[in-house]
Amino acid sequence: MSRQTLFSRYRLLPFIVIVALIILATIRLMPGMVVSDPVVRIMVTHKGMSLPDGFFLYQQLTARGITIKSITPGPDSLVIHLENEEQQLAARRILSHILSAGYITA
């Protein structure tokens, strides 16, 4: 086999590898970008107020039939991840009764 035909066969190999890596990275990252849990974000209205206790909120919401995936602190907020949109609406309604006027749910 001549040297010229050997190199001409592999001329497209770097481009094929790059395209394959881009496709694999896109497939790998796509589920994280598409799937998002319904969340309720609790923020304070006045500077200096502390966020409510996550365990207290967990107890109150689960006692009323709300399934909580997780409660995580965010920057200046508390984020509650829920199962679906119906539970998100129910949790907002319940939290509006539980929390004082010093908190906002979004």
Rosetta constraint file for C-alpha pairs under 8 A:
AtomPair CA 1 CA 5 HARMONIC 7.04 0.50
AtomPair CA 1 CA 6 HARMONIC 7.02 0.50
AtomPair CA 2 CA 6 HARMONIC 6.49 0.50
AtomPair CA 3 CA 7 HARMONIC 6.48 0.50
AtomPair CA 4 CA 8 HARMONIC 6.22 0.50
AtomPair CA 5 CA 9 HARMONIC 6.25 0.50
AtomPair CA 6 CA 10 HARMONIC 7.01 0.50
AtomPair CA 7 CA 11 HARMONIC 6.20 0.50
AtomPair CA 12 CA 16 HARMONIC 6.25 0.50
AtomPair CA 13 CA 17 HARMONIC 6.16 0.50
AtomPair CA 14 CA 18 HARMONIC 6.21 0.50
AtomPair CA 15 CA 19 HARMONIC 6.16 0.50
AtomPair CA 16 CA 20 HARMONIC 6.06 0.50
AtomPair CA 17 CA 21 HARMONIC 6.15 0.50
AtomPair CA 18 CA 22 HARMONIC 6.23 0.50
AtomPair CA 19 CA 23 HARMONIC 6.21 0.50
AtomPair CA 20 CA 24 HARMONIC 6.16 0.50
AtomPair CA 21 CA 25 HARMONIC 6.05 0.50
AtomPair CA 22 CA 26 HARMONIC 6.11 0.50
AtomPair CA 23 CA 27 HARMONIC 6.21 0.50
AtomPair CA 24 CA 28 HARMONIC 6.05 0.50
AtomPair CA 25 CA 29 HARMONIC 6.08 0.50
AtomPair CA 26 CA 30 HARMONIC 5.80 0.50
AtomPair CA 27 CA 31 HARMONIC 7.61 0.50
AtomPair CA 29 CA 33 HARMONIC 6.65 0.50
AtomPair CA 30 CA 34 HARMONIC 6.16 0.50
AtomPair CA 31 CA 35 HARMONIC 5.81 0.50
AtomPair CA 32 CA 36 HARMONIC 7.67 0.50
AtomPair CA 37 CA 81 HARMONIC 6.05 0.50
AtomPair CA 37 CA 82 HARMONIC 6.33 0.50
AtomPair CA 37 CA 83 HARMONIC 6.80 0.50
AtomPair CA 37 CA 84 HARMONIC 7.16 0.50
AtomPair CA 38 CA 81 HARMONIC 6.01 0.50
AtomPair CA 38 CA 82 HARMONIC 5.50 0.50
AtomPair CA 38 CA 83 HARMONIC 6.80 0.50
AtomPair CA 38 CA 84 HARMONIC 5.87 0.50
AtomPair CA 38 CA 85 HARMONIC 5.84 0.50
AtomPair CA 38 CA 88 HARMONIC 6.24 0.50
AtomPair CA 39 CA 79 HARMONIC 6.50 0.50
AtomPair CA 39 CA 80 HARMONIC 5.38 0.50
AtomPair CA 39 CA 81 HARMONIC 4.55 0.50
AtomPair CA 39 CA 82 HARMONIC 5.85 0.50
AtomPair CA 39 CA 88 HARMONIC 6.50 0.50
AtomPair CA 40 CA 79 HARMONIC 5.84 0.50
AtomPair CA 40 CA 80 HARMONIC 5.15 0.50
AtomPair CA 40 CA 81 HARMONIC 6.75 0.50
AtomPair CA 40 CA 82 HARMONIC 7.88 0.50
AtomPair CA 40 CA 88 HARMONIC 6.52 0.50
AtomPair CA 40 CA 91 HARMONIC 7.56 0.50
AtomPair CA 40 CA 92 HARMONIC 6.88 0.50
AtomPair CA 40 CA 105 HARMONIC 6.43 0.50
AtomPair CA 40 CA 106 HARMONIC 5.74 0.50
AtomPair CA 41 CA 77 HARMONIC 6.33 0.50
AtomPair CA 41 CA 78 HARMONIC 5.68 0.50
AtomPair CA 41 CA 79 HARMONIC 4.54 0.50
AtomPair CA 41 CA 80 HARMONIC 6.34 0.50
AtomPair CA 41 CA 105 HARMONIC 5.52 0.50
AtomPair CA 41 CA 106 HARMONIC 5.09 0.50
AtomPair CA 42 CA 51 HARMONIC 7.78 0.50
AtomPair CA 42 CA 77 HARMONIC 5.38 0.50
AtomPair CA 42 CA 78 HARMONIC 5.08 0.50
AtomPair CA 42 CA 79 HARMONIC 6.43 0.50
AtomPair CA 42 CA 103 HARMONIC 6.58 0.50
AtomPair CA 42 CA 104 HARMONIC 5.64 0.50
AtomPair CA 42 CA 105 HARMONIC 4.60 0.50
AtomPair CA 42 CA 106 HARMONIC 6.52 0.50
AtomPair CA 43 CA 51 HARMONIC 7.13 0.50
AtomPair CA 43 CA 76 HARMONIC 6.44 0.50
AtomPair CA 43 CA 77 HARMONIC 4.64 0.50
AtomPair CA 43 CA 78 HARMONIC 6.71 0.50
AtomPair CA 43 CA 103 HARMONIC 5.60 0.50
AtomPair CA 43 CA 104 HARMONIC 5.16 0.50
AtomPair CA 43 CA 105 HARMONIC 6.46 0.50
AtomPair CA 44 CA 49 HARMONIC 6.40 0.50
AtomPair CA 44 CA 50 HARMONIC 7.29 0.50
AtomPair CA 44 CA 51 HARMONIC 6.60 0.50
AtomPair CA 44 CA 76 HARMONIC 7.64 0.50
AtomPair CA 44 CA 77 HARMONIC 7.32 0.50
AtomPair CA 44 CA 102 HARMONIC 5.85 0.50
AtomPair CA 44 CA 103 HARMONIC 4.50 0.50
AtomPair CA 44 CA 104 HARMONIC 6.12 0.50
AtomPair CA 45 CA 49 HARMONIC 7.87 0.50
AtomPair CA 45 CA 102 HARMONIC 5.19 0.50
AtomPair CA 45 CA 103 HARMONIC 5.52 0.50
AtomPair CA 45 CA 104 HARMONIC 6.57 0.50
AtomPair CA 46 CA 102 HARMONIC 6.67 0.50
AtomPair CA 49 CA 102 HARMONIC 7.96 0.50
AtomPair CA 51 CA 77 HARMONIC 7.00 0.50
AtomPair CA 51 CA 78 HARMONIC 6.96 0.50
AtomPair CA 52 CA 56 HARMONIC 7.75 0.50
AtomPair CA 52 CA 57 HARMONIC 7.53 0.50
AtomPair CA 53 CA 57 HARMONIC 6.47 0.50
AtomPair CA 54 CA 58 HARMONIC 6.07 0.50
AtomPair CA 54 CA 71 HARMONIC 6.55 0.50
AtomPair CA 54 CA 78 HARMONIC 7.76 0.50
AtomPair CA 55 CA 59 HARMONIC 6.19 0.50
AtomPair CA 56 CA 60 HARMONIC 6.21 0.50
AtomPair CA 57 CA 61 HARMONIC 6.03 0.50
AtomPair CA 58 CA 62 HARMONIC 5.98 0.50
AtomPair CA 58 CA 68 HARMONIC 7.33 0.50
AtomPair CA 58 CA 71 HARMONIC 7.87 0.50
AtomPair CA 59 CA 63 HARMONIC 5.97 0.50
AtomPair CA 60 CA 64 HARMONIC 6.61 0.50
AtomPair CA 61 CA 65 HARMONIC 6.57 0.50
AtomPair CA 61 CA 66 HARMONIC 5.27 0.50
AtomPair CA 61 CA 67 HARMONIC 7.67 0.50
AtomPair CA 61 CA 68 HARMONIC 7.89 0.50
AtomPair CA 61 CA 91 HARMONIC 6.79 0.50
AtomPair CA 61 CA 94 HARMONIC 7.45 0.50
AtomPair CA 62 CA 66 HARMONIC 4.88 0.50
AtomPair CA 62 CA 67 HARMONIC 6.12 0.50
AtomPair CA 62 CA 68 HARMONIC 7.26 0.50
AtomPair CA 66 CA 82 HARMONIC 7.90 0.50
AtomPair CA 66 CA 87 HARMONIC 6.01 0.50
AtomPair CA 66 CA 90 HARMONIC 7.62 0.50
AtomPair CA 66 CA 91 HARMONIC 6.85 0.50
AtomPair CA 67 CA 82 HARMONIC 6.29 0.50
AtomPair CA 67 CA 83 HARMONIC 6.26 0.50
AtomPair CA 67 CA 87 HARMONIC 7.38 0.50
AtomPair CA 68 CA 80 HARMONIC 7.09 0.50
AtomPair CA 68 CA 81 HARMONIC 6.13 0.50
AtomPair CA 68 CA 82 HARMONIC 4.83 0.50
AtomPair CA 68 CA 83 HARMONIC 6.65 0.50
AtomPair CA 69 CA 80 HARMONIC 7.64 0.50
AtomPair CA 69 CA 81 HARMONIC 5.34 0.50
AtomPair CA 69 CA 82 HARMONIC 5.36 0.50
AtomPair CA 69 CA 83 HARMONIC 6.61 0.50
AtomPair CA 70 CA 80 HARMONIC 5.93 0.50
AtomPair CA 70 CA 81 HARMONIC 5.21 0.50
AtomPair CA 70 CA 82 HARMONIC 7.31 0.50
AtomPair CA 71 CA 78 HARMONIC 7.01 0.50
AtomPair CA 71 CA 79 HARMONIC 5.63 0.50
AtomPair CA 71 CA 80 HARMONIC 4.44 0.50
AtomPair CA 71 CA 81 HARMONIC 6.23 0.50
AtomPair CA 72 CA 78 HARMONIC 5.94 0.50
AtomPair CA 72 CA 79 HARMONIC 5.22 0.50
AtomPair CA 72 CA 80 HARMONIC 6.52 0.50
AtomPair CA 73 CA 77 HARMONIC 6.10 0.50
AtomPair CA 73 CA 78 HARMONIC 4.50 0.50
AtomPair CA 73 CA 79 HARMONIC 5.97 0.50
AtomPair CA 74 CA 78 HARMONIC 5.52 0.50
AtomPair CA 74 CA 79 HARMONIC 6.32 0.50
AtomPair CA 82 CA 87 HARMONIC 6.64 0.50
AtomPair CA 82 CA 88 HARMONIC 6.30 0.50
AtomPair CA 83 CA 87 HARMONIC 6.71 0.50
AtomPair CA 83 CA 88 HARMONIC 7.85 0.50
AtomPair CA 84 CA 88 HARMONIC 6.36 0.50
AtomPair CA 85 CA 89 HARMONIC 6.31 0.50
AtomPair CA 86 CA 90 HARMONIC 6.26 0.50
AtomPair CA 87 CA 91 HARMONIC 5.88 0.50
AtomPair CA 88 CA 92 HARMONIC 6.25 0.50
AtomPair CA 89 CA 93 HARMONIC 6.29 0.50
AtomPair CA 90 CA 94 HARMONIC 6.18 0.50
AtomPair CA 91 CA 95 HARMONIC 5.92 0.50
AtomPair CA 92 CA 96 HARMONIC 6.11 0.50
AtomPair CA 92 CA 105 HARMONIC 6.60 0.50
AtomPair CA 92 CA 106 HARMONIC 7.90 0.50
AtomPair CA 93 CA 97 HARMONIC 6.91 0.50
AtomPair CA 94 CA 98 HARMONIC 6.29 0.50
AtomPair CA 95 CA 99 HARMONIC 5.66 0.50
AtomPair CA 95 CA 105 HARMONIC 7.61 0.50
AtomPair CA 96 CA 100 HARMONIC 7.67 0.50
AtomPair CA 96 CA 105 HARMONIC 7.54 0.50
AtomPair CA 99 CA 103 HARMONIC 6.51 0.50
